[in-house]
Amino acid sequence: MTMKNGGKLLQVLACQMNCTYLSDLRFLSERRREELAEKVKNLSSDVASLEEWNDALLYLTGCGPEETVKEAQSRLAEQLRTPEED
């Protein structure tokens, strides 16, 4: 899967999770968040730019940016596995 040529990481993740809208990614059940975390973990880190990884990190978890792609990818997967507070 190549996304650097015009693809968007969040769009690909939404498609992989069968979400109709990008915003659906923010409202997944705990089980589905775990599934998304596994998909994030298994993606090649070079499929998206640092900016795209950090955008996904902010959008899906509210976390600030990381300095490297691997750090952003790892933190995103980790935060998706953390149960959300009500």
Secondary structure, 3 states (H helix, E strand, C coil): CCCCCCCCHHHHHHHHCCCCCHHHHHHCCHHHHHHHHHHHHHCCHHHCCHHHHHHHHHHHHCCCCCCCHHHHHHHHHHHHHCCCCC
